[in-house]
């Protein structure tokens, strides 16, 4: 619902768990808000999760789609405006105004940035050319397509090792390649993969090129110690080398050297009445519970100063 002067109390940018949580708490506290999402559907990274979510307190969740369905059911009767497939053309954080490519413009008393993160790419030629033609978006959905084929997983964290273990029973051969000899994955994940004879680990290596005719066939990499170049014949590639914060449109805000937005204990950024919640401001704890928790904190902080903002 829009306020009488045509603006909103709060503009929320991003429709993942943090943005949805912010919208819920804004309506809970009686604030007018609009939720702006660039994609066709809400959910953000919930669309990436195809396995049970076992670390969200209090409930058992089948997968990301299950949690998204529950969140949307809770929001069904909440009154806030929505814009989907809405690309931001311009944002003025100090004046708390945004303009969409559609031509619509909105103003507010406060802004909540919940634009999250995206998966990091390899940064090599043909990085995008083989998506859907060898490069997998998710291993869980495509796992049965791996029968009799070779799979390369790039990464050294939890996601890489968990996929290596879960998919090695489907692929004929699984390789895990990492740029150093140290892994950031949990020790139990690493131990489990090291004991799996179906997984070959390639350390101190970096992918330099992808090649193939109609689909991916070869991955070239260089040994970062010996500088020797080698090549793998693979059918599928899964890249799990971390994420990048979607903070590029917000250059006026103080960010760390990796692009994550710096916030105080309430989620407020270096610009007054502009908040950042969820993964974009939490590189240490990128969890669903953190996303929704920081969203509620920001909403309550805004509500506390709303009378003062209304008089400005």
FENHU-V325684 format. One record per residue. N is the residue number from 1. NEAR is the number of other C-alpha atoms within 12 Angstrom. Layout:
# FENHU-V325684
N:NEAR, N:NEAR
This chain:
# FENHU-V325684
1:24, 2:24, 3:23, 4:11, 5:14, 6:16, 7:27, 8:35, 9:43, 10:49, 11:48, 12:50, 13:55, 14:47, 15:45, 16:46, 17:47, 18:51, 19:50, 20:53, 21:42, 22:52, 23:49, 24:40, 25:35, 26:41, 27:32, 28:22, 29:25, 30:25, 31:37, 32:39, 33:43, 34:43, 35:46, 36:40, 37:33, 38:29, 39:22, 40:17, 41:25, 42:36, 43:35, 44:35, 45:35, 46:33, 47:25, 48:27, 49:27, 50:23, 51:25, 52:19, 53:24, 54:18, 55:16, 56:20, 57:12, 58:9, 59:15, 60:16, 61:24, 62:20, 63:26, 64:28, 65:26, 66:22, 67:34, 68:31, 69:22, 70:21, 71:30, 72:24, 73:14, 74:19, 75:27, 76:17, 77:14, 78:28, 79:24, 80:31, 81:31, 82:30, 83:29, 84:22, 85:20, 86:28, 87:25, 88:29, 89:18, 90:23, 91:30, 92:25, 93:32, 94:23, 95:19, 96:32, 97:29, 98:37, 99:22, 100:24, 101:16, 102:17, 103:13, 104:19, 105:26, 106:38, 107:30, 108:37, 109:39, 110:47, 111:50, 112:58, 113:55, 114:48, 115:45, 116:41, 117:35, 118:22, 119:23, 120:21, 121:24, 122:29, 123:16, 124:19, 125:16, 126:24, 127:26, 128:24, 129:20, 130:28, 131:21, 132:21, 133:26, 134:38, 135:36, 136:32, 137:27, 138:32, 139:37, 140:26, 141:20, 142:26, 143:30, 144:18, 145:24, 146:31, 147:19, 148:18, 149:26, 150:35, 151:45, 152:47, 153:49, 154:43, 155:42, 156:37, 157:30, 158:27, 159:34, 160:38, 161:43, 162:32, 163:42, 164:47, 165:36, 166:30, 167:39, 168:37, 169:25, 170:26, 171:31, 172:25, 173:30, 174:41, 175:42, 176:48, 177:40, 178:35, 179:29, 180:23, 181:19, 182:19, 183:30, 184:21, 185:25, 186:18, 187:17, 188:17, 189:24, 190:28, 191:19, 192:22, 193:32, 194:23, 195:17, 196:23, 197:18, 198:24, 199:34, 200:27, 201:34, 202:31, 203:25, 204:26, 205:31, 206:35, 207:38, 208:26, 209:26, 210:35, 211:31, 212:22, 213:14, 214:14, 215:23, 216:32, 217:26, 218:29, 219:40, 220:26, 221:31, 222:25, 223:23, 224:21, 225:14, 226:13, 227:13, 228:15, 229:19, 230:20, 231:22, 232:32, 233:24, 234:32, 235:36, 236:44, 237:49, 238:45, 239:38, 240:36, 241:31, 242:25, 243:26, 244:26, 245:33, 246:30, 247:31, 248:24, 249:22, 250:35, 251:22, 252:20, 253:29, 254:25, 255:26, 256:19, 257:12, 258:20, 259:26, 260:34, 261:41, 262:34, 263:32, 264:23, 265:18, 266:28, 267:40, 268:31, 269:33, 270:23, 271:28, 272:27, 273:36, 274:42, 275:48, 276:52, 277:54, 278:48, 279:43, 280:46, 281:43, 282:38, 283:27, 284:12, 285:17, 286:27, 287:30, 288:36, 289:26, 290:27, 291:41, 292:34, 293:31, 294:40, 295:45, 296:34, 297:32, 298:43, 299:46, 300:31, 301:31, 302:38, 303:30, 304:20, 305:20, 306:25, 307:14, 308:14, 309:20, 310:21, 311:8, 312:10
